[in-house]
Amino acid sequence: MALQDTKGGTIMGHLLPDGQQAPHSRERLAYTINDAVTVSGLSRSTLYREFKAGRLRMVSVCGRRLVDAASLCSLLGLQP
């Protein structure tokens, strides 16, 4: 099962036979907070709480906070 993002891509794509993630041009590696709220159904507060608890990875790029897509998928209990 994969979540659909707001652009029609998926959070996680298909796995190769050796378990590696297959690249896909429409997949996103990270989401803005607002997009992560949309695709996950979780609130902003919950996302930040999970980040602070160490259960969700976020990165800052040029002052912009992004949610790691694989981490979000893992938090939701979805398999890639």
N, C-alpha and C positions, 0 to 999 in steps of 0.2 A: 504494500500500500504506500502511496506517495501523496503528499499534500500538493495541491495546485497553488502556485503563487499568483499574484495579481496580474502578471504578464502572460499567464498561460503555461509557464514552465513548471517543473517539479522541484521540490526541495532536494530530493535524492533521486538519482537515475538508476540505471541498471548496473549490476555487478559483473565484472569479468570473471572467468572461471577460477582465477587465483584469488578472488575476493577483493580485488582492487576496484575502485570506482571508475566507471567508464565516463570519459568527458562528454559533455553534451552542450552545444552552443546556447541552448535556451535555459540551462540551469544556472541558478544563482549560487554563489559561494557564501554570500552574506546578505542580510536584510537590514533595512533601516528599522528602527523601533516600530514605526507605524506599520510597515509591511509585515513585520513579525507578528504584531497584534492581529492583523487581518488574516494571515494564513494559519495562525495557531488557535485563534479564539481566546487567547490569554490576554489579560489586561497589561498595560504598561507597568503598573506596580508589581504585578506578579513576575514579569520578565526581569525587572531590576532586582527583585527579592531573590530570584533564582540565581542571578548573576552574583550577587553578594554572598550567597550561600555556596558558590562554587559549582553549581549544577548546570550553568549555562555560560558559554564562552562568548565574550564580546571583544571587539577590537576597536581602537580609535584610529581613524585615518583622516589626517588633516582636520582634526577637531570634530569629526563626525563619528558617532558611535554606531557600530554595525554588529548585528547578531550573527554568529557563525551558524550557517544553515544545518550542518551536520550535528552540531550541538543541540539545536532546536529540535531536530528530528529525534535525537536520542532522549531528550527531556520528555517528549511526548510519547515515548515508548514505541516509535515506529522503526522498523528495520529498513535499512537502505536497500 
